[in-house]
Amino acid sequence: MKTYSTIAFGLALSAALTGCGKQGEAPKAEEKAAMADDAGTKAMPNETKHGAGTATVTAVDSTKGQVTLDHGAIAELEWPAMTMGFAAKPELLKGIKVGDKVAFELDWDGKAGTITKLDKAP
Ligand SMILES: [Cu+2]
């Protein structure tokens, strides 16, 4: 049974590592939910998930195609609110500046997020 507990630990560890952001503020309950889910339906490593949220822009580099968002909770991805960086096509970042309130959508591949839609909030 040693093998089984090693596998279980590995799964738990990989689930913990796939959480977004590095601020250590993810609630435990959400981590547990993510782990349980990873053991079942989310076993495919390259599954891309889509989410949507609102945020305040804290950094933007339209040349490199990068934006940092202080975003609210994203239910689709089981994310709490946090600040994190995303890739974004330069054209999506046109006219976007630090301090802007935005509504956005993203694709998350389990490691990195790519903005697919970004609009200034009305
Ligand atoms: Cu995040």
Backbone and ligand atoms as CSV (ligand in chain L), in Angstrom:
chain,resi,resn,atom,element,x,y,z
A,1,MET,N,N,0.832,-1.224,0.000
A,1,MET,CA,C,0.000,0.000,0.000
A,1,MET,C,C,0.856,1.259,0.000
A,2,LYS,N,N,2.155,1.100,0.122
A,2,LYS,CA,C,3.041,2.254,0.094
A,2,LYS,C,C,2.920,2.982,-1.251
A,3,THR,N,N,2.834,2.183,-2.316
A,3,THR,CA,C,2.737,2.758,-3.651
A,3,THR,C,C,1.524,3.659,-3.764
A,4,TYR,N,N,0.400,3.180,-3.217
A,4,TYR,CA,C,-0.837,3.964,-3.324
A,4,TYR,C,C,-0.674,5.319,-2.647
A,5,SER,N,N,-0.115,5.340,-1.421
A,5,SER,CA,C,-0.035,6.623,-0.727
A,5,SER,C,C,0.947,7.553,-1.438
A,6,THR,N,N,1.968,7.017,-2.076
A,6,THR,CA,C,2.897,7.861,-2.839
A,6,THR,C,C,2.174,8.526,-4.005
A,7,ILE,N,N,1.361,7.741,-4.693
A,7,ILE,CA,C,0.604,8.293,-5.814
A,7,ILE,C,C,-0.364,9.371,-5.330
A,8,ALA,N,N,-1.036,9.080,-4.219
A,8,ALA,CA,C,-1.999,10.045,-3.679
A,8,ALA,C,C,-1.285,11.342,-3.329
A,9,PHE,N,N,-0.099,11.231,-2.739
A,9,PHE,CA,C,0.647,12.424,-2.368
A,9,PHE,C,C,1.046,13.201,-3.627
A,10,GLY,N,N,1.479,12.474,-4.651
A,10,GLY,CA,C,1.879,13.124,-5.896
A,10,GLY,C,C,0.728,13.894,-6.507
A,11,LEU,N,N,-0.446,13.293,-6.498
A,11,LEU,CA,C,-1.623,13.968,-7.047
A,11,LEU,C,C,-1.932,15.227,-6.256
A,12,ALA,N,N,-1.858,15.110,-4.944
A,12,ALA,CA,C,-2.158,16.255,-4.091
A,12,ALA,C,C,-1.159,17.372,-4.362
A,13,LEU,N,N,0.104,17.002,-4.501
A,13,LEU,CA,C,1.150,17.986,-4.750
A,13,LEU,C,C,0.930,18.678,-6.082
A,14,SER,N,N,0.653,17.915,-7.129
A,14,SER,CA,C,0.478,18.531,-8.441
A,14,SER,C,C,-0.762,19.408,-8.442
A,15,ALA,N,N,-1.776,19.015,-7.711
A,15,ALA,CA,C,-2.976,19.854,-7.620
A,15,ALA,C,C,-2.624,21.167,-6.936
A,16,ALA,N,N,-1.806,21.093,-5.897
A,16,ALA,CA,C,-1.426,22.297,-5.168
A,16,ALA,C,C,-0.613,23.225,-6.069
A,17,LEU,N,N,0.205,22.642,-6.945
A,17,LEU,CA,C,1.080,23.452,-7.794
A,17,LEU,C,C,0.342,24.095,-8.960
A,18,THR,N,N,-0.846,23.606,-9.286
A,18,THR,CA,C,-1.550,24.171,-10.424
A,18,THR,C,C,-2.395,25.375,-10.041
A,19,GLY,N,N,-2.456,25.715,-8.766
A,19,GLY,CA,C,-3.229,26.884,-8.356
A,19,GLY,C,C,-2.642,28.119,-9.000
A,20,CYS,N,N,-3.455,29.140,-9.203
A,20,CYS,CA,C,-2.947,30.319,-9.897
A,20,CYS,C,C,-2.401,31.323,-8.903
A,21,GLY,N,N,-1.417,32.090,-9.335
A,21,GLY,CA,C,-0.869,33.129,-8.493
A,21,GLY,C,C,0.084,32.554,-7.454
A,22,LYS,N,N,0.806,33.439,-6.774
A,22,LYS,CA,C,1.775,32.959,-5.797
A,22,LYS,C,C,1.638,33.725,-4.495
A,23,GLN,N,N,0.445,34.169,-4.199
A,23,GLN,CA,C,0.292,35.003,-3.023
A,23,GLN,C,C,-0.093,34.204,-1.792
A,24,GLY,N,N,-0.316,32.909,-1.958
A,24,GLY,CA,C,-0.605,32.051,-0.822
A,24,GLY,C,C,-1.892,32.398,-0.114
A,25,GLU,N,N,-2.837,32.983,-0.819
A,25,GLU,CA,C,-4.075,33.348,-0.152
A,25,GLU,C,C,-5.253,32.478,-0.606
A,26,ALA,N,N,-4.954,31.390,-1.329
A,26,ALA,CA,C,-6.032,30.508,-1.773
A,26,ALA,C,C,-6.631,29.792,-0.573
A,27,PRO,N,N,-7.941,29.898,-0.425
A,27,PRO,CA,C,-8.583,29.228,0.713
A,27,PRO,C,C,-8.409,27.716,0.630
A,28,LYS,N,N,-8.246,27.072,1.793
A,28,LYS,CA,C,-8.020,25.628,1.843
A,28,LYS,C,C,-9.179,24.857,1.208
A,29,ALA,N,N,-10.372,25.297,1.463
A,29,ALA,CA,C,-11.546,24.579,0.953
A,29,ALA,C,C,-11.485,24.495,-0.574
A,30,GLU,N,N,-11.050,25.568,-1.206
A,30,GLU,CA,C,-10.995,25.579,-2.667
A,30,GLU,C,C,-9.890,24.648,-3.165
A,31,GLU,N,N,-8.777,24.591,-2.433
A,31,GLU,CA,C,-7.695,23.687,-2.826
A,31,GLU,C,C,-8.168,22.242,-2.759
A,32,LYS,N,N,-8.901,21.917,-1.700
A,32,LYS,CA,C,-9.399,20.549,-1.562
A,32,LYS,C,C,-10.351,20.208,-2.698
A,33,ALA,N,N,-11.221,21.146,-3.044
A,33,ALA,CA,C,-12.176,20.917,-4.134
A,33,ALA,C,C,-11.418,20.676,-5.435
A,34,ALA,N,N,-10.358,21.451,-5.649
A,34,ALA,CA,C,-9.576,21.310,-6.879
A,34,ALA,C,C,-8.898,19.947,-6.925
A,35,MET,N,N,-8.382,19.492,-5.784
A,35,MET,CA,C,-7.713,18.191,-5.734
A,35,MET,C,C,-8.683,17.062,-6.051
A,36,ALA,N,N,-9.836,17.094,-5.412
A,36,ALA,CA,C,-10.829,16.040,-5.619
A,36,ALA,C,C,-11.192,15.987,-7.093
A,37,ASP,N,N,-11.324,17.166,-7.676
A,37,ASP,CA,C,-11.701,17.251,-9.087
A,37,ASP,C,C,-10.574,16.727,-9.980
A,38,ASP,N,N,-9.330,17.059,-9.629
A,38,ASP,CA,C,-8.186,16.614,-10.431
A,38,ASP,C,C,-8.092,15.093,-10.479
A,39,ALA,N,N,-8.468,14.441,-9.392
A,39,ALA,CA,C,-8.384,12.985,-9.344
A,39,ALA,C,C,-9.418,12.346,-10.271
A,40,GLY,N,N,-10.421,13.107,-10.644
A,40,GLY,CA,C,-11.475,12.557,-11.487
A,40,GLY,C,C,-11.521,13.169,-12.865
A,41,THR,N,N,-12.428,14.111,-13.046
A,41,THR,CA,C,-12.724,14.614,-14.390
A,41,THR,C,C,-11.593,15.437,-14.998
A,42,LYS,N,N,-10.704,16.009,-14.173
A,42,LYS,CA,C,-9.696,16.905,-14.734
A,42,LYS,C,C,-8.351,16.212,-14.921
A,43,ALA,N,N,-8.338,14.925,-15.176
A,43,ALA,CA,C,-7.099,14.169,-15.289
A,43,ALA,C,C,-6.272,14.559,-16.516
A,44,MET,N,N,-6.940,15.074,-17.553
A,44,MET,CA,C,-6.205,15.444,-18.760
A,44,MET,C,C,-5.337,16.677,-18.483
A,45,PRO,N,N,-4.018,16.543,-18.655
A,45,PRO,CA,C,-3.108,17.616,-18.254
A,45,PRO,C,C,-3.220,18.882,-19.110
A,46,ASN,N,N,-3.627,18.750,-20.342
A,46,ASN,CA,C,-3.623,19.921,-21.220
A,46,ASN,C,C,-5.015,20.515,-21.462
A,47,GLU,N,N,-5.937,20.160,-20.608
A,47,GLU,CA,C,-7.290,20.698,-20.776
A,47,GLU,C,C,-7.279,22.204,-20.506
A,48,THR,N,N,-7.762,22.981,-21.429
A,48,THR,CA,C,-7.837,24.421,-21.245
A,48,THR,C,C,-9.220,24.795,-20.748
A,49,LYS,N,N,-9.224,25.621,-19.709
A,49,LYS,CA,C,-10.499,26.076,-19.161
A,49,LYS,C,C,-10.676,27.555,-19.451
A,50,HIS,N,N,-11.929,27.964,-19.514
A,50,HIS,CA,C,-12.248,29.352,-19.825
A,50,HIS,C,C,-12.897,29.993,-18.601
A,51,GLY,N,N,-12.507,31.218,-18.339
A,51,GLY,CA,C,-13.101,31.925,-17.215
A,51,GLY,C,C,-13.313,33.382,-17.565
A,52,ALA,N,N,-14.075,34.064,-16.729
A,52,ALA,CA,C,-14.343,35.484,-16.945
A,52,ALA,C,C,-14.378,36.183,-15.598
A,53,GLY,N,N,-13.971,37.448,-15.586
A,53,GLY,CA,C,-13.985,38.186,-14.337
A,53,GLY,C,C,-13.817,39.672,-14.567
A,54,THR,N,N,-13.705,40.378,-13.453
A,54,THR,CA,C,-13.435,41.802,-13.514
A,54,THR,C,C,-12.152,42.064,-12.741
A,55,ALA,N,N,-11.478,43.162,-13.083
A,55,ALA,CA,C,-10.167,43.406,-12.489
A,55,ALA,C,C,-9.789,44.872,-12.579
A,56,THR,N,N,-8.743,45.214,-11.821
A,56,THR,CA,C,-8.080,46.499,-11.978
A,56,THR,C,C,-6.694,46.212,-12.547
A,57,VAL,N,N,-6.305,46.947,-13.583
A,57,VAL,CA,C,-4.999,46.761,-14.210
A,57,VAL,C,C,-3.921,47.325,-13.285
A,58,THR,N,N,-2.911,46.493,-12.935
A,58,THR,CA,C,-1.826,46.984,-12.086
A,58,THR,C,C,-0.515,47.122,-12.852
A,59,ALA,N,N,-0.418,46.506,-14.023
A,59,ALA,CA,C,0.748,46.677,-14.892
A,59,ALA,C,C,0.338,46.257,-16.297
A,60,VAL,N,N,0.910,46.918,-17.274
A,60,VAL,CA,C,0.598,46.544,-18.656
A,60,VAL,C,C,1.817,46.810,-19.537
A,61,ASP,N,N,2.129,45.836,-20.413
A,61,ASP,CA,C,3.209,45.991,-21.382
A,61,ASP,C,C,2.671,45.505,-22.722
A,62,SER,N,N,2.163,46.446,-23.501
A,62,SER,CA,C,1.506,46.047,-24.751
A,62,SER,C,C,2.524,45.560,-25.786
A,63,THR,N,N,3.792,45.992,-25.655
A,63,THR,CA,C,4.815,45.516,-26.586
A,63,THR,C,C,5.083,44.028,-26.396
A,64,LYS,N,N,5.233,43.629,-25.138
A,64,LYS,CA,C,5.480,42.215,-24.835
A,64,LYS,C,C,4.194,41.397,-24.809
A,65,GLY,N,N,3.044,42.080,-24.777
A,65,GLY,CA,C,1.787,41.356,-24.689
A,65,GLY,C,C,1.576,40.764,-23.306
A,66,GLN,N,N,1.805,41.588,-22.280
A,66,GLN,CA,C,1.623,41.123,-20.900
A,66,GLN,C,C,0.807,42.136,-20.116
A,67,VAL,N,N,-0.048,41.607,-19.258
A,67,VAL,CA,C,-0.836,42.491,-18.406
A,67,VAL,C,C,-0.975,41.845,-17.031
A,68,THR,N,N,-0.892,42.667,-15.989
A,68,THR,CA,C,-1.084,42.161,-14.635
A,68,THR,C,C,-2.404,42.703,-14.115
A,69,LEU,N,N,-3.229,41.802,-13.621
A,69,LEU,CA,C,-4.566,42.174,-13.183
A,69,LEU,C,C,-4.772,41.838,-11.708
A,70,ASP,N,N,-5.342,42.782,-10.987
A,70,ASP,CA,C,-5.818,42.526,-9.628
A,70,ASP,C,C,-7.275,42.097,-9.811
A,71,HIS,N,N,-7.476,40.772,-9.940
A,71,HIS,CA,C,-8.803,40.307,-10.362
A,71,HIS,C,C,-9.650,39.780,-9.207
A,72,GLY,N,N,-10.951,39.813,-9.420
A,72,GLY,CA,C,-11.897,39.268,-8.444
A,72,GLY,C,C,-11.955,37.756,-8.578
A,73,ALA,N,N,-12.770,37.129,-7.769
A,73,ALA,CA,C,-12.927,35.670,-7.819
A,73,ALA,C,C,-13.433,35.233,-9.187
A,74,ILE,N,N,-12.923,34.096,-9.654
A,74,ILE,CA,C,-13.354,33.551,-10.945
A,74,ILE,C,C,-13.935,32.161,-10.684
A,75,ALA,N,N,-15.248,32.072,-10.698
A,75,ALA,CA,C,-15.943,30.842,-10.312
A,75,ALA,C,C,-15.583,29.675,-11.233
A,76,GLU,N,N,-15.477,29.935,-12.531
A,76,GLU,CA,C,-15.224,28.857,-13.500
A,76,GLU,C,C,-13.913,28.128,-13.202
A,77,LEU,N,N,-12.935,28.849,-12.644
A,77,LEU,CA,C,-11.613,28.272,-12.393
A,77,LEU,C,C,-11.393,27.995,-10.906
A,78,GLU,N,N,-12.413,28.275,-10.086
A,78,GLU,CA,C,-12.305,28.110,-8.633
A,78,GLU,C,C,-11.159,28.949,-8.073
A,79,TRP,N,N,-11.006,30.153,-8.610
A,79,TRP,CA,C,-9.956,31.056,-8.125
A,79,TRP,C,C,-10.530,32.067,-7.154
A,80,PRO,N,N,-9.774,32.339,-6.095
A,80,PRO,CA,C,-10.108,33.489,-5.253
A,80,PRO,C,C,-9.585,34.756,-5.929
A,81,ALA,N,N,-9.899,35.900,-5.355
A,81,ALA,CA,C,-9.362,37.153,-5.883
A,81,ALA,C,C,-7.853,37.195,-5.658
A,82,MET,N,N,-7.112,37.749,-6.625
A,82,MET,CA,C,-5.655,37.845,-6.479
A,82,MET,C,C,-5.086,38.739,-7.588
A,83,THR,N,N,-3.799,39.023,-7.459
A,83,THR,CA,C,-3.105,39.774,-8.509
A,83,THR,C,C,-2.169,38.825,-9.231
A,84,MET,N,N,-2.252,38.802,-10.549
A,84,MET,CA,C,-1.400,37.883,-11.320
A,84,MET,C,C,-1.234,38.382,-12.745
A,85,GLY,N,N,-0.210,37.849,-13.412
A,85,GLY,CA,C,0.091,38.257,-14.777
A,85,GLY,C,C,-0.528,37.328,-15.798
A,86,PHE,N,N,-0.850,37.893,-16.959
A,86,PHE,CA,C,-1.407,37.122,-18.066
A,86,PHE,C,C,-0.729,37.543,-19.365
A,87,ALA,N,N,-0.743,36.613,-20.320
A,87,ALA,CA,C,-0.376,36.985,-21.686
A,87,ALA,C,C,-1.615,37.563,-22.360
A,88,ALA,N,N,-1.402,38.518,-23.237
A,88,ALA,CA,C,-2.520,39.119,-23.973
A,88,ALA,C,C,-2.004,39.661,-25.289
A,89,LYS,N,N,-2.763,39.461,-26.355
A,89,LYS,CA,C,-2.357,40.009,-27.645
A,89,LYS,C,C,-2.272,41.533,-27.536
A,90,PRO,N,N,-1.216,42.124,-28.121
A,90,PRO,CA,C,-1.039,43.577,-28.029
A,90,PRO,C,C,-2.290,44.364,-28.413
A,91,GLU,N,N,-3.042,43.890,-29.412
A,91,GLU,CA,C,-4.228,44.661,-29.821
A,91,GLU,C,C,-5.301,44.713,-28.724
A,92,LEU,N,N,-5.312,43.682,-27.856
A,92,LEU,CA,C,-6.279,43.705,-26.747
A,92,LEU,C,C,-5.899,44.756,-25.704
A,93,LEU,N,N,-4.619,45.125,-25.687
A,93,LEU,CA,C,-4.120,46.035,-24.648
A,93,LEU,C,C,-4.093,47.486,-25.102
A,94,LYS,N,N,-4.524,47.716,-26.333
A,94,LYS,CA,C,-4.551,49.088,-26.850
A,94,LYS,C,C,-5.430,49.974,-25.977
A,95,GLY,N,N,-4.874,51.097,-25.535
A,95,GLY,CA,C,-5.658,52.042,-24.744
A,95,GLY,C,C,-5.857,51.629,-23.297
A,96,ILE,N,N,-5.282,50.487,-22.910
A,96,ILE,CA,C,-5.409,50.028,-21.523
A,96,ILE,C,C,-4.232,50.569,-20.720
A,97,LYS,N,N,-4.528,51.120,-19.545
A,97,LYS,CA,C,-3.454,51.653,-18.712
A,97,LYS,C,C,-3.655,51.268,-17.255
A,98,VAL,N,N,-2.572,51.399,-16.490
A,98,VAL,CA,C,-2.615,51.063,-15.067
A,98,VAL,C,C,-3.729,51.848,-14.382
A,99,GLY,N,N,-4.515,51.152,-13.575
A,99,GLY,CA,C,-5.613,51.784,-12.849
A,99,GLY,C,C,-6.967,51.586,-13.517
A,100,ASP,N,N,-6.955,51.158,-14.788
A,100,ASP,CA,C,-8.228,50.918,-15.490
A,100,ASP,C,C,-8.975,49.746,-14.857
A,101,LYS,N,N,-10.289,49.908,-14.747
A,101,LYS,CA,C,-11.155,48.785,-14.359
A,101,LYS,C,C,-11.558,48.081,-15.654
A,102,VAL,N,N,-11.416,46.765,-15.657
A,102,VAL,CA,C,-11.693,46.027,-16.890
A,102,VAL,C,C,-12.565,44.790,-16.613
A,103,ALA,N,N,-13.256,44.372,-17.656
A,103,ALA,CA,C,-13.929,43.070,-17.672
A,103,ALA,C,C,-13.123,42.220,-18.645
A,104,PHE,N,N,-12.847,40.959,-18.272
A,104,PHE,CA,C,-11.973,40.159,-19.125
A,104,PHE,C,C,-12.417,38.702,-19.162
A,105,GLU,N,N,-11.924,38.027,-20.186
A,105,GLU,CA,C,-12.093,36.574,-20.281
A,105,GLU,C,C,-10.718,35.987,-20.528
A,106,LEU,N,N,-10.518,34.738,-20.084
A,106,LEU,CA,C,-9.203,34.122,-20.261
A,106,LEU,C,C,-9.311,32.625,-20.513
A,107,ASP,N,N,-8.271,32.086,-21.110
A,107,ASP,CA,C,-8.071,30.650,-21.208
A,107,ASP,C,C,-6.955,30.289,-20.243
A,108,TRP,N,N,-7.163,29.228,-19.475
A,108,TRP,CA,C,-6.176,28.778,-18.484
A,108,TRP,C,C,-5.814,27.333,-18.804
A,109,ASP,N,N,-4.533,27.077,-19.062
A,109,ASP,CA,C,-4.110,25.721,-19.456
A,109,ASP,C,C,-3.588,24.916,-18.272
A,110,GLY,N,N,-3.737,25.444,-17.079
A,110,GLY,CA,C,-3.256,24.752,-15.883
A,110,GLY,C,C,-1.952,25.351,-15.380
A,111,LYS,N,N,-1.278,26.126,-16.232
A,111,LYS,CA,C,-0.009,26.742,-15.832
A,111,LYS,C,C,-0.011,28.239,-16.085
A,112,ALA,N,N,-0.580,28.640,-17.214
A,112,ALA,CA,C,-0.546,30.047,-17.588
A,112,ALA,C,C,-1.883,30.475,-18.166
A,113,GLY,N,N,-2.159,31.768,-17.988
A,113,GLY,CA,C,-3.419,32.307,-18.479
A,113,GLY,C,C,-3.196,33.225,-19.675
A,114,THR,N,N,-4.095,33.138,-20.632
A,114,THR,CA,C,-4.048,34.024,-21.789
A,114,THR,C,C,-5.375,34.767,-21.880
A,115,ILE,N,N,-5.278,36.087,-21.927
A,115,ILE,CA,C,-6.486,36.906,-22.045
A,115,ILE,C,C,-7.062,36.758,-23.449
A,116,THR,N,N,-8.361,36.485,-23.518
A,116,THR,CA,C,-9.018,36.356,-24.829
A,116,THR,C,C,-9.939,37.528,-25.103
A,117,LYS,N,N,-10.280,38.293,-24.062
A,117,LYS,CA,C,-11.186,39.429,-24.227
A,117,LYS,C,C,-10.867,40.399,-23.105
A,118,LEU,N,N,-10.777,41.669,-23.424
A,118,LEU,CA,C,-10.461,42.664,-22.383
A,118,LEU,C,C,-11.136,43.980,-22.766
A,119,ASP,N,N,-12.027,44.429,-21.915
A,119,ASP,CA,C,-12.739,45.675,-22.190
A,119,ASP,C,C,-12.746,46.534,-20.933
A,120,LYS,N,N,-12.624,47.858,-21.146
A,120,LYS,CA,C,-12.751,48.760,-20.012
A,120,LYS,C,C,-14.172,48.658,-19.467
A,121,ALA,N,N,-14.261,48.575,-18.140
A,121,ALA,CA,C,-15.586,48.492,-17.519
A,121,ALA,C,C,-16.305,49.827,-17.710
A,122,PRO,N,N,-17.600,49.802,-17.958
A,122,PRO,CA,C,-18.355,51.026,-18.187
A,122,PRO,C,C,-18.423,51.880,-16.926
L,1,CU,CU,CU,-5.385,34.578,-10.382
